[in-house]
Every structure is written in C-alpha cells, then in structure tokens.
C-alpha cells in the first residue's frame, strides 16, 4: 500500500490496465477510420503487454487493413499469427466472409431462412471436404493465390465446426503460372493448354518444363522454356546412356527431391554423374 492509503498496483495489474487502455484506443481509432499507422501502435503495445485478446484483435485489425490495400500475403500473415493465439470464427466474420449468397439463375440453389441460395465459396469447400475426408486432412494443397483468403477461411471454418485443430497437418501452396506477366486464368482468356504443348513436343519435355523450378514460386510460361526443357531432357538421356552407378549420387538425388522437391539440382546431379544417377532421376520424375 502507498503511504496515502492509495492501493499500489502490482506489475501484472499495471500491464493489464495498459493493455486495456491501448486496446480501447486502437478500437476507437479504427472505428474513426484512422490510417493503419496510427492504430497499429496501440494494438502493438496492447499485444505486447496484454496477451491473447490483444494479439487476436491486433492481428484482425492489421489483416483488415492489408486486405483493403490488396496486400493479401501480408493479411494472411497477420491472420495466421492471430489464429495461432486463439482460433476465432469471429475473425473471419470481421474480414467480410460470405457464408450464404443468392444463386445466379440456372445455378444450384437451396431454401434457407435468407431465401434461395447457396453457401459461399469458402463454406462450400469446407463442407465438401468435411463430408468426404472427415474432420482433418494430412496435406492440403493449392495455388499460392488460394492461401488467403480461401484456405485461411476454409481451415478456420472447419476447425470452428469440429473443434479439431489443426485442420491440415501440412500446407503446400504451389506457384501460379503466368504468361506475359499476367496470371493464367480461364476468365482472362490466356490459358496455354497442355494438349497444345504436347502437339509437337514430347510429354516428358512438357513435364520437365513444369517441374524444373522452385515449386512454391510463381513463374512465366514462354515457348523458350519448352525449348530449354527439351535440351535438358536430351542431356539427361545422353547421361543416362553412360555406364556405372554412383550410389552416393543416387542418394543425393533422393535427398534433394525429399528435402524440398529440388528438381533442378536433382536433374543437374543426374546429368553431371550420368549412368545410374541419371536413370534414377529420369524414372523418379516420370521422364522415361
């Protein structure tokens, strides 16, 4: 107790009070439409001294601002940090997820308290996956463009519904394919189809062109890449014709592919070592 009879706050109470004050200040600034820089300070301080609630609110606020700025990777990071602290379906509601939507004419529709419609995209995928695979999956894969918001919403909904966490033990987000700097998409009318590439080129060359790169990075297709793949494939076949088997090289190829699917280094090793090593990488990648 202080000499005047006033109660002296202990350290834990002081930190809690600081957290509440900064949390309230951050909420007020966000409600008033303040720029992210102004409110981020308050949420940051609240998070540092106040624990889970402040961390979740800070992550949600930061993610909302990142989404508004179309900075989806940044938003995904903030949301991921918040969800690590406490899995809340409210986070996704706050970020504007659509659970139910009106159906377009001629599209599937079901009766609901809100009229004829269908689940939103994220809810739809969560429901289908839960009905087929159960409460959790070992591996969930997709393009990097699906990481946020689709996969983040999908996982959060599944976890909120079942209580099983994590929803996916591992995530694999593959780099998207671009052409002329723009993402390939049916809606954009810029698709390059495999059947067209295979007309005049071997399936192995097309496969190697797709695989011979970091799997998690976006890349631009061009006809020159297919020509490069054909040359690499020719070098690999020529190396495979040499005699001898280096078990050390075969083991190194296995390690490279198992570590992070380092196809480029594995093919390089096969070409350099030749013989059994080249045949091993060709067989593993389906290039025979």
C-alpha positions in Angstrom: 0.0 0.0 0.0 1.2 3.6 -0.7 1.6 5.9 2.2 -1.5 7.9 1.5 -3.6 4.8 1.6 -4.0 4.5 -2.1 -3.6 1.0 -3.5 -0.4 0.3 -5.3 -0.9 -1.7 -8.5 1.3 -4.7 -8.9 3.1 -5.3 -12.2 0.6 -7.7 -13.6 -2.3 -5.4 -12.9 -0.4 -2.4 -14.4 0.3 -4.3 -17.6 -3.3 -5.4 -17.8 -4.5 -1.8 -17.4 -2.0 -0.6 -20.0 -3.2 -3.3 -22.4 -6.9 -2.3 -21.9 -6.2 1.4 -22.5 -4.3 0.8 -25.7 -6.8 -1.8 -26.9 -9.6 0.7 -26.4 -7.6 3.4 -28.1 -6.9 1.2 -31.1 -10.6 0.2 -31.4 -11.7 3.8 -31.2 -9.2 4.9 -33.9 -10.2 2.1 -36.2 -13.8 2.9 -35.8 -13.0 6.5 -36.7 -11.3 5.4 -39.9 -7.7 6.3 -38.7 -4.9 5.2 -41.0 -3.2 1.9 -40.1 -0.1 3.5 -38.8 -2.0 5.4 -36.0 -3.9 2.5 -34.6 -1.2 -0.1 -35.2 0.9 1.4 -32.3 -1.9 0.9 -29.8 -2.7 -2.6 -30.9 1.0 -3.4 -30.9 1.5 -2.2 -27.3 -1.6 -3.9 -26.2 -0.4 -7.1 -27.8 3.0 -6.9 -26.2 1.7 -6.4 -22.6 -1.8 -7.8 -22.7 -1.6 -11.3 -24.1 -4.1 -13.3 -26.2 -7.1 -11.0 -26.6 -4.9 -8.0 -27.7 -2.9 -10.2 -30.0 -6.0 -11.5 -31.7 -7.5 -8.0 -32.1 -4.2 -6.6 -33.4 -3.9 -9.4 -36.0 -7.5 -9.0 -37.1 -7.2 -5.2 -37.5 -3.9 -5.5 -39.3 -5.3 -8.1 -41.6 -8.4 -6.0 -42.4 -6.1 -3.1 -43.4 -3.9 -5.3 -45.5 -6.9 -6.7 -47.4 -8.2 -3.2 -48.0 -4.8 -2.4 -49.6 -4.9 -5.7 -51.6 -1.8 -6.9 -49.7 -3.1 -10.4 -49.4 0.2 -12.1 -48.3 0.6 -9.6 -45.5 -3.0 -10.1 -44.5 -2.5 -13.9 -44.5 0.5 -13.5 -42.2 -1.4 -11.3 -39.7 -4.4 -13.6 -39.7 -2.2 -16.6 -39.2 -0.5 -15.1 -36.2 -3.8 -14.2 -34.7 -5.3 -17.6 -35.3 -2.3 -19.2 -33.7 -3.1 -17.4 -30.5 -6.8 -18.1 -30.5 -8.9 -19.7 -33.2 -11.9 -17.5 -33.6 -14.6 -17.7 -36.3 -15.3 -14.0 -35.5 -12.0 -13.1 -37.1 -13.3 -14.3 -40.4 -16.7 -12.6 -39.9 -14.9 -9.3 -39.3 -12.9 -9.8 -42.5 -16.1 -10.0 -44.5 -16.5 -13.7 -45.3 -19.7 -14.6 -47.1 -21.4 -17.7 -45.6 -24.5 -17.7 -47.8 -25.3 -16.0 -51.1 -28.1 -15.7 -53.6 -27.7 -18.1 -56.5 -27.5 -16.9 -60.1 -30.2 -18.1 -62.5 -29.7 -21.7 -63.5 -27.2 -22.4 -60.7 -27.8 -24.8 -57.8 -29.9 -23.3 -55.0 -31.4 -24.4 -51.7 -34.1 -23.0 -49.5 -32.9 -21.1 -46.4 -34.1 -18.5 -43.9 -32.5 -15.9 -46.2 -34.1 -17.1 -49.4 -32.9 -19.4 -52.2 -29.2 -19.5 -52.4 -26.0 -21.5 -51.9 -23.1 -21.5 -49.5 -20.3 -19.0 -50.0 -17.1 -20.3 -51.7 -15.1 -20.9 -48.5 -18.0 -22.5 -46.6 -18.8 -24.7 -49.7 -15.3 -26.1 -49.8 -15.1 -26.6 -46.1 -18.4 -28.6 -46.1 -17.4 -30.7 -49.1 -14.0 -31.6 -47.6 -15.5 -32.4 -44.2 -18.1 -34.7 -45.7 -15.5 -36.6 -47.8 -12.3 -36.5 -45.8 -13.6 -36.1 -42.2 -12.5 -33.5 -39.6 -8.9 -33.1 -40.7 -6.5 -33.8 -43.5 -2.8 -34.7 -43.7 -2.0 -32.5 -46.7 -3.9 -29.6 -48.2 -2.5 -28.2 -51.5 -3.4 -25.5 -53.9 -2.0 -22.4 -55.6 -0.3 -19.6 -53.7 -3.2 -17.4 -54.8 -5.6 -19.5 -52.7 -3.5 -19.2 -49.5 -5.5 -16.1 -48.4 -8.4 -15.7 -48.1 -9.7 -19.1 -49.3 -7.6 -21.6 -47.4 -7.4 -19.4 -44.3 -11.2 -19.2 -44.2 -11.6 -22.9 -45.1 -9.4 -24.1 -42.3 -10.9 -21.7 -39.7 -14.5 -22.7 -40.5 -13.6 -26.4 -40.3 -11.8 -26.0 -37.0 -14.6 -23.9 -35.5 -17.2 -26.5 -36.6 -15.4 -29.7 -35.5 -13.1 -28.5 -32.7 -10.2 -30.5 -34.3 -7.0 -28.5 -34.7 -5.1 -28.2 -36.9 -7.4 -28.8 -39.8 -4.4 -29.6 -42.1 -1.1 -31.0 -40.8 0.8 -29.6 -43.8 0.0 -27.0 -46.5 1.6 -26.9 -50.0 1.0 -23.7 -52.0 2.3 -24.1 -55.5 3.4 -21.1 -57.5 0.9 -19.9 -60.1 1.7 -19.8 -63.8 1.7 -16.5 -65.6 2.0 -15.6 -69.3 3.1 -12.1 -70.3 3.2 -11.2 -66.7 -0.5 -12.0 -66.1 -1.8 -15.0 -64.2 -3.2 -17.7 -66.5 -7.0 -17.9 -66.0 -9.9 -19.1 -68.0 -11.7 -15.8 -67.3 -8.7 -13.9 -68.7 -8.7 -16.0 -71.9 -4.9 -16.5 -71.7 -4.7 -20.3 -71.0 -2.0 -22.3 -72.6 -3.3 -25.9 -72.7 -1.1 -29.0 -72.2 -2.7 -30.7 -75.2 -1.5 -27.8 -77.4 2.1 -28.0 -75.9 2.1 -31.8 -76.5 1.4 -31.3 -80.2 4.9 -31.3 -81.5 6.7 -31.8 -78.1 7.2 -34.9 -76.0 5.2 -35.3 -72.8 8.5 -35.7 -70.9 9.7 -32.3 -72.1 6.4 -30.6 -71.1 6.6 -32.4 -67.7 10.2 -31.3 -67.1 9.4 -27.7 -68.1 6.8 -27.6 -65.4 8.8 -29.4 -62.7 12.3 -27.8 -63.3 11.8 -24.8 -61.0 11.1 -24.0 -57.3 7.7 -25.5 -56.7 6.4 -22.7 -54.5 7.4 -19.7 -56.7 5.3 -18.1 -59.5 6.7 -18.4 -63.0 6.1 -17.1 -66.5 5.5 -19.5 -69.4 7.2 -18.9 -72.7 7.9 -21.1 -75.7 11.6 -20.6 -74.9 11.2 -22.5 -71.7 9.9 -25.6 -73.5 12.9 -25.4 -75.8 15.2 -25.3 -72.8 13.4 -28.3 -71.3 13.9 -30.3 -74.5 17.7 -29.5 -74.3 17.8 -30.5 -70.6 16.0 -33.7 -71.4 18.4 -34.6 -74.2 21.4 -34.0 -71.9 19.8 -36.2 -69.3 19.1 -39.1 -71.7 22.6 -38.9 -73.1 24.0 -39.0 -69.5 21.7 -42.0 -68.7 23.4 -43.9 -71.5 26.7 -43.9 -69.7 27.7 -47.0 -67.7 28.2 -47.1 -64.0 26.2 -46.4 -60.9 27.3 -44.0 -58.2 25.2 -44.9 -55.1 26.3 -41.6 -53.5 24.9 -39.6 -56.4 21.6 -41.6 -56.3 21.3 -40.9 -52.6 22.0 -37.3 -53.2 19.2 -37.1 -55.8 16.8 -38.7 -53.3 17.8 -36.2 -50.7 17.3 -33.2 -53.0 13.9 -34.4 -54.0 12.8 -35.3 -50.5 14.2 -32.1 -48.9 12.1 -29.5 -50.8 11.4 -31.1 -54.2 14.6 -29.5 -55.6 14.1 -30.8 -59.2 16.7 -28.5 -60.8 19.5 -29.7 -58.6 18.5 -33.3 -58.9 18.5 -33.1 -62.7 21.8 -31.3 -62.6 23.3 -34.1 -60.5 21.9 -36.7 -62.9 23.4 -35.0 -65.9 26.8 -34.5 -64.2 27.1 -38.0 -62.7 25.4 -39.9 -65.5 24.7 -43.6 -65.6 22.5 -44.9 -62.8 22.1 -41.5 -61.3 20.7 -40.1 -64.5 18.4 -43.1 -64.9 17.2 -42.7 -61.3 16.2 -39.1 -61.6 14.5 -39.7 -65.0 12.5 -42.6 -63.6 11.5 -40.8 -60.4 10.2 -37.7 -62.3 8.4 -39.8 -64.9 10.7 -38.7 -67.8 11.3 -42.1 -69.3 
